[in-house]
Amino acid sequence: MNTKDGMKENNFEVIRSGINTTYQDFGRKNLYHIGVPFSGAMDNRNYLISNKLVNNKMNSAVIEFAYQGPMLKFNGESTTFAITGDVNFNIKRKKNSILEKGNSYQTYNLKSGDEIDILSTNRSVYGYLAIAGKIDVNLFGNSCSTNTKAKIGSNNGEKIKKGDKIFFSNSDNKIQIKKLNYINTKIEQIRVIRGTNYNYFSKESKNIFFKNEFNVTKLTDRMGMRLEGNKIKNIVDTNIKSEGLIKGTIQIPADGNPIIMLSDHGTIGGYPKIGVVISADYDKLVQIVPGSKIKFKEVSLSDAEKLYKFYNLETQNILNQIS
Amino acid sequence: MIKNITNLGDAALYCDFGQEVNRATNLNVINFFNNLRDKNFSEITNISPSYNKLIISFDLNLTNFEKIKKKILNIELKKLNNKINKSVKIPVCCNEKYSLDSKRIESKLKISFEKIIENFFSKDYFCYMTGFIAGMPFLGDINQEIRLNRLETPRVKVPKGSIGITEQFCNIYTFESPGGWNIIGNTPVNIFNKENSKNPALINPGDKVNFYKISTDEYKGWNERK
């Protein structure tokens, strides 16, 4: 069966897995009530751009990597790929063993035996590899996104590991070599709407929350981002009755150190919520590297809605530049 | 029904059904949840019921807080609970190998573990909500005599299948996970089955759960027997 649709002929052999390499797409909906979060590509804009560059459907599966990415060897006749994010990678051509430095936001062709070596993301966390065509993935809840916590999605809910093969069928479309001029802008401040328990915190702490910088700690992954630097003082109760969470929610546990819920978060929590990161800033938030600083700025709901419209328009403009 | 609706961020409604955590309030939440699921609004991306809250996530590309709030407030509610919710039987082995906190519970409650277990198995429990980790049910209420606080220091790893109690609630660890509940036993039943894509969670909000005791041999043979 696989041979018939070309899946077996084309694959990437995983020579090095990288730190956290998973299959991702838009994520899954309507499963919070049984404890399954959205998941999906962390940086939605870069995910969309990667698929557009190789002329895939916008909700196609891609390979997401963090910090150090995978090293992959292509087996098949030929293929086209693109990498997005702020990524440092090389292409090793089998023909002449020349190491070619790769550029993000550009498509490349590969011949059998060629290798992609994704060395690192530069001052950012996530990058995306899109392959022209269709990656052979398993769906759960209409999404291939691997959630290693619930062991669902592609690859039996596990990270991609050394020795795995990423099977795919080539695109029927003829892929033009494309290049997009795009720079991932760094953000000064992450904008936040007040949370539902904003008044659980002392006046002084509320001021500090929007005035001081926090450190992003190493305890940061697809589930959440833990911050340190200023303890936020609770004056009401350090617990609330457990209730639903959404991505971007900033909880303050008893120790006073904020935790931001990210795409693979636990769906229920019992810590007071001081704020929620606005949708327009989520892509930028997830790219902040542990060890660096983060600062919050308060915005109103109506401003957040306007900023999202602007974010969306900007994304569409970028995608429209890729014809 | 809904006492108040505010926003949680820019893409979710935060519906408050009242301060009290009890069956009546929670049944209102679950009834609203079931009604919303039934309507299948395309702009709604997730609905999370909990003891006394309902959080409705929506697609900011399709709607916004004011629009969806109006829509939610104008919903005509049907009584759906009886049709949807079911009764589930869960076998539990309380061998000391699985009842990780039997000694702690005995010393805190000053009751023999045997009596505690007997008390625990003596009634049916109601599923208030499911979540935190995939498929984990939050059940209640356990009898007053066997209520206690969670562990001072949570475990880094609670084994899959563990049955935990804390305050008036009990739960089932559907996956190995960190957690601070007092573990009284373990079930061999797979509560979250990803192969069942239509309904992967065995226990859903509003369901009734009846735990019953099995021996270590029954536990070990459970998954072969089927």
Boltz contact constraints between the chains, C-beta under 6 A:
constraints:
  - contact:
      token1: [A, 29]
      token2: [B, 45]
      max_distance: 6.0
  - contact:
      token1: [A, 30]
      token2: [B, 46]
      max_distance: 6.0
  - contact:
      token1: [A, 32]
      token2: [B, 46]
      max_distance: 6.0
  - contact:
      token1: [A, 32]
      token2: [B, 48]
      max_distance: 6.0
  - contact:
      token1: [A, 33]
      token2: [B, 47]
      max_distance: 6.0
  - contact:
      token1: [A, 33]
      token2: [B, 48]
      max_distance: 6.0
  - contact:
      token1: [A, 33]
      token2: [B, 49]
      max_distance: 6.0
  - contact:
      token1: [A, 34]
      token2: [B, 130]
      max_distance: 6.0
  - contact:
      token1: [A, 34]
      token2: [B, 135]
      max_distance: 6.0
  - contact:
      token1: [A, 34]
      token2: [B, 201]
      max_distance: 6.0
  - contact:
      token1: [A, 35]
      token2: [B, 130]
      max_distance: 6.0
  - contact:
      token1: [A, 35]
      token2: [B, 131]
      max_distance: 6.0
  - contact:
      token1: [A, 35]
      token2: [B, 133]
      max_distance: 6.0
  - contact:
      token1: [A, 35]
      token2: [B, 134]
      max_distance: 6.0
  - contact:
      token1: [A, 35]
      token2: [B, 135]
      max_distance: 6.0
  - contact:
      token1: [A, 35]
      token2: [B, 136]
      max_distance: 6.0
  - contact:
      token1: [A, 36]
      token2: [B, 134]
      max_distance: 6.0
  - contact:
      token1: [A, 140]
      token2: [B, 194]
      max_distance: 6.0
  - contact:
      token1: [A, 150]
      token2: [B, 134]
      max_distance: 6.0
  - contact:
      token1: [A, 152]
      token2: [B, 194]
      max_distance: 6.0
  - contact:
      token1: [A, 193]
      token2: [B, 9]
      max_distance: 6.0
  - contact:
      token1: [A, 196]
      token2: [B, 8]
      max_distance: 6.0
  - contact:
      token1: [A, 196]
      token2: [B, 14]
      max_distance: 6.0
  - contact:
      token1: [A, 241]
      token2: [B, 21]
      max_distance: 6.0
  - contact:
      token1: [A, 241]
      token2: [B, 51]
      max_distance: 6.0
  - contact:
      token1: [A, 242]
      token2: [B, 50]
      max_distance: 6.0
  - contact:
      token1: [A, 243]
      token2: [B, 50]
      max_distance: 6.0
  - contact:
      token1: [A, 243]
      token2: [B, 53]
      max_distance: 6.0
  - contact:
      token1: [A, 244]
      token2: [B, 48]
      max_distance: 6.0
  - contact:
      token1: [A, 244]
      token2: [B, 50]
      max_distance: 6.0
  - contact:
      token1: [A, 244]
      token2: [B, 55]
      max_distance: 6.0
  - contact:
      token1: [A, 246]
      token2: [B, 12]
      max_distance: 6.0
  - contact:
      token1: [A, 246]
      token2: [B, 57]
      max_distance: 6.0
  - contact:
      token1: [A, 248]
      token2: [B, 9]
      max_distance: 6.0
  - contact:
      token1: [A, 266]
      token2: [B, 132]
      max_distance: 6.0
  - contact:
      token1: [A, 267]
      token2: [B, 131]
      max_distance: 6.0
  - contact:
      token1: [A, 268]
      token2: [B, 131]
      max_distance: 6.0
  - contact:
      token1: [A, 268]
      token2: [B, 132]
      max_distance: 6.0
  - contact:
      token1: [A, 276]
      token2: [B, 8]
      max_distance: 6.0
  - contact:
      token1: [A, 276]
      token2: [B, 9]
      max_distance: 6.0
  - contact:
      token1: [A, 278]
      token2: [B, 10]
      max_distance: 6.0
  - contact:
      token1: [A, 279]
      token2: [B, 10]
      max_distance: 6.0
  - contact:
      token1: [A, 279]
      token2: [B, 11]
      max_distance: 6.0
  - contact:
      token1: [A, 279]
      token2: [B, 60]
      max_distance: 6.0
  - contact:
      token1: [A, 301]
      token2: [B, 7]
      max_distance: 6.0
  - contact:
      token1: [A, 304]
      token2: [B, 10]
      max_distance: 6.0
  - contact:
      token1: [A, 305]
      token2: [B, 10]
      max_distance: 6.0
  - contact:
      token1: [A, 305]
      token2: [B, 64]
      max_distance: 6.0
  - contact:
      token1: [A, 308]
      token2: [B, 60]
      max_distance: 6.0
